[in-house]
Amino acid sequence: MTDRAALPEPAAVLPGEASILAQVVSDLSDETTKLVYADWLQEHDDPRGPFLREFLAAVRTDEPLPLSEGLSKPWRDLVGVTITEAARTHGFADRIETFLKVALPTIRVTPSDAPVVAPPIARSRYGGRPDLPADVEWPRWTNGKPLTFLGQIDLADLTGSVVARELPPAGLLSAFYYLNENDDDLYGGPRRDGDGNETGSEGWRLFYFPPGAVLRLHDDSDAPTWSRFQSHPLTFDERIELTFDRNGWYGVSELEGAEWDRYVDLVSSVNAHDECGDRLLGHFQSDEWATRFGRTGRSLWSIGLTGNRPGLWGDFLTRLHILIASGDLHTRRFDRAGLEAEWLSS
């Protein structure tokens, strides 16, 4: 039986609830589906049902919204309460439907504050040593040096998550990246041509090991000491995410001046002031990504190698985005994923 501690507060808590909540999440602007869900909750004597019906009525009639503080943050996010409240607070009541249409459910990834010396085999963590099948060699860069193991996600840890339905229900995702320590603590990465296009993926690897794979704790004696990070277990929680619309897809890029400042504050509020936090299944952040991976592609896994986690990554300042086309996500073609590095200022 799966240890649910990795997903401590799922949005769906009743038997059978995940399926109907998934329909709500697929189009947060659809009031009819939410009303059906509210009826379902009420039939199960769940107080969230009457609240949701009252909330939708208040939005429709522009009345004051009922208080939601006693309800879980993941649930409020996935039914659109968080976005609606923030839109009203920041003066965008007329754009609520637009924001609900473009919001994406996502899973926030949080490493533990303290390291764990000997975590169980095949469990979610950043750092430490990876769990690999015996016939899989430690990946290396073209210069023969080993890539650094960043972390792994046991997808069974996401059991019960509405958002994780896009991912396989079990198996292990494992990420490696080539870190190049030099005087400026900068990174090396995938080979690129003169236009910046990736021409080789030797500088990073994403593995997917399906359920049933026999894994063992692997070590690489060649890995330099500075790239052997301590092991930190991961926890996950479901959230909703807006984008700063840098690519102009979502109809708010025309905002200027004070109105744009209010929108930035709204996005920060919806995203829990955690824009650089780690995510599964987040928004793309550039037109280039959409061109390469399709308009409906996803940022599969974002990992912040930042100095605000000195006990984990040291002083690096990079955020890595593993990207995937929607078709490849649905067919489990993780070998077709790509990577972009976002350089952060100190």
N, C-alpha and C positions, 0 to 999 in steps of 0.2 A: 504494500500500500504506500502511495506517495506521501512523503512528509510535506505537509502544506505550509510549514513555517516559512518557506521561501516566498510565499504569496500570502502574507498575513491577513489581508483585508480585501478579498475579492468583491467586485461590484455585485455579482449575482450570488446570493446566499441560499436561495430556496431550491429544492429539487425541481429540475426542469426550467428554471428561470433563465439560464444562460442562453437558451435557444431564442426565447422571445425578446430578451434584451439585445441579442445580436441583431435582430431585425430593426430595433430602435436605433442602434448605433450605425447601421448601414445608411441611414438618412435622418440625421438629427432634426432636419427641418420638417419632417412629416408628422404633423400633429395627430393624424388618425391612428397611426401605429402606436404612438405614445398613449392615446386614450384606451386602446385595446390592452396595452400593457398595464395601465392603471387599473382597469377592470380586473385583469388577471390577479394583480397584487391584492386588490380588495377582496376577491373571492377566497384568497388564501389568508385573510385576516391580517394582512401586512399593512401597517400605517403609512408606508410609502405610497400606497395606491391613492388614498384620499388626498395626500399632500400633492402628488403629481397632478391630479385632476384640478385641484385648487390653483396650483401654480400655472397650469396651461390657461385656465380661465382668466387669471390675472394678467397674463401676457396678452391675451386676445383683447381684453377690455381696457388695457393700459392702467390697471389698478395696482396698488402696492403689492409687491410679491410676498408670499408667506415666508416666514423664517425657516431656514434650512440647516441651521448650525448643528442640530442633533443628528443629522444624516451623514453617512460616511462620505468622505471626499471622493473616492473612486466612483461611487454610484452617482453622486451629484454631477460629476464630470461627464459620465457616459450617457446621461439622459438630457444633457444640455443646460442644466441648472447653472453651472458655473459660468458658462459663456453668457447666458442671458443676464445674470446678475451683474457681471462685469460690464457688459455692453450698456446697460442702463446707468451704472455708476459713472461710466466715462463718457456719457453723452451720445451714445450710438444706438439708442432704442430703435431707430428707423432701419438699422442694418443688422438686426439680430438674425433674421432669416439667412442673410448672406454669410454671416460668420458661422452659423450652424451647418450650412451646406459645405463649407470648405474645411471645417475642423476635422482632424484625424485622431482616432483613438491611438494611444501609444502606451508603451510599458516602460516606466522609469526603472532604471537599474541602479541599485545603491550598494556599494561595497561596505563591508563592516568597518567600524572604526579601528578595531583591534585585529591583528593577524591571527591566523590559526596555524599551528605547527604541522599537524597531520590531518588534513581534511579527508573525508571519505572519498573513495574512488568514484569518478564520474559525477561529481556534484559541482554545482555552479560556483565559480570563483574567479577572481582576478589574481594574477601572479601565482607564485609557487611553481610546481612542476606539472606538466600536462599529463592527461591520461590518453594514451594512444594504443591502437592495436599493435601487436608484436611485429606485423609486417609493414608498418608505416614508419619510415625514417623521419628523424627530426628535419624539418625543412631548412634549406640554406639559401643564402644570397649567391649571386653569380661569382662572387669572389671566394666562395667556399665557406664563408663565415656563417654561423648559425643565426637564424632569425630568433627574435625574442618572443617567448610565450607571453601573450597578454592576458588571456583568460578563456574560460569555457562556460557554456550554458547548458545545463541539463534541462531539456525542454519539458520533461515531466514535472519540473518545479513549477511550471506555468499551468498545470492542470486546474481547471475551473475558471481560467481567465477567458472572458469574452473576446478580448483583443487578440489573444494568442491563437485564436482559431485559424488565422492565416498561416500559422507555423505548423510543422509536424507535431503530433501529440506527444512524441517521445524521441529520443536520440540526443546526440551531443553536438553542439556547435563549438568549434575551437578556433581561436584567432591567433595568428603569429604576424610579427612585423619586424622589419629590419631597423634597429636603432643604431645610429652611428655616433658614438661619443666623440666629440672634438672640443676645441676650446670654447665654442659658443653653445655647446649642448644642443646642437641641431640634429635633425633626423636625416638619414638617407631614406630612400623609398623606391617605388616602382620606376623602372626605366621609362623615359619619355623621349619623344622626338622633339624637333625644334618648335613645334606648335603646342607642346605641352601634352600631347596625347600619349597615353600609356602604351608602351610597346612590349612590355613584359611584366609578368606578375611575380617574378622571382623575389621581389622585395617584400612580399606579404603572402599569406596563405589563409584561407578559410576552409576548414574541414567540416564535413557533416558525417557523423558516424551514426547509422541507423540503429534502432533498438535491436538488441541481440549481439551487437559487436562486442567482442571480448577485449576489454581495455586493461591496460596496466600502467602504473605510474612510471613515466619515462624521464630519464635524465640525459643531459648532454654535457659531457665533461668539457667541451670546447667553449661553452657559453661563458663570456666574461662575467666576473662577479658583479659588476655594476648593473648588468642587465638581468640579474636574477632577483626578481621582486618577491616580497613576502606574499604569502597566500591570504587573501581576504575573501571570505564567503560573500555571496550576493543575495540580496532580497529584491523583490519586484513589487510594483504596484501600478495599477491601471490609471491612466490619466487621459485627458483630452489635450490636444495641442493645436495652437494657431501658429501661423507663420507671419513673419514680418513682410511677406509679399514682395521680396526683392525682385522676383521674376515677373510681377505684374499679372499673374494668372487670376487673382482673386478679386479684382475690382476695387482695391483700396490703395493701389500705388499712386493714384492721383492726389491723395491727401497731402496737404502741405502745411507748413507752419505749426500753429498751435494744435490744429486738428490731427496732424501727423504725430505730434508729441503725445496727444491723448490716446491715439491708437497704439503707440509703443508701450504706454503704460498699461493699456488693456491687455495686450499680448503678454506682458510680463506678469500681470495678475493671473491670467488664465493658466499660464505655464508655471505657476507657483514660483516665479522669480528664479527659475532654474533653467534658463535658456541653454546653458552650456553643460547641463547635466547629461548623463548617459541615457540612451533610449534604445528601445527596439521598435521598429516599424514607425519611424517618425516621418516628418515632411522632408521633401527635397528643399534645398535652399538656393538653387541656381538654375537658370535656363539650360546651362551646359549639361547638368545632370539629367534633366528631362529629355534633352536631345539624345543622349547616349542610352538612357534606360527606359524611355517612354513616359508619357505624361502621367500614367497611373502607377509608375514604379514607386518603390519605397526606399527610404533610408533604413536598411535592415537592422544595422547595429551601429550606434555612435558611441565611441569610447573616448573620454577626455583624459589625455595623458598630461595632466596639469599640475602645477606646483601647489595648488590648494589641497593636494593629497600627498604631502611630503612623505608620509609613512608607506605610501604605495609606489608612486612613480618617480619620486625625487623632484628635480627642478625642471622637467621638460614642459614645453608649452605648445602642445599640439592636440587637436581633436580629430580623430579618425572617423570617417563615415564609410561604412561598408554598404554599397548600393546594389539594388537588384531590380530587374524588370518584373512587372506583376506576373507575367506568364511564367517566368523562371521560378518565382516564389511559389506559385501554385503547383508547379511540377517538380519542386524540390531540386532544381538545378542550381544548387549553391555554388557549384564550380564555375558558373557563369557570372558571378557577382563581380563588382568592381570596387575600387577604393579611391577616395579622395582625402587628402590631408588638409585640414584647415589650420593655418598658422595663427596662433594667438599672441597678442601683445603682452609684454610683461607688466 
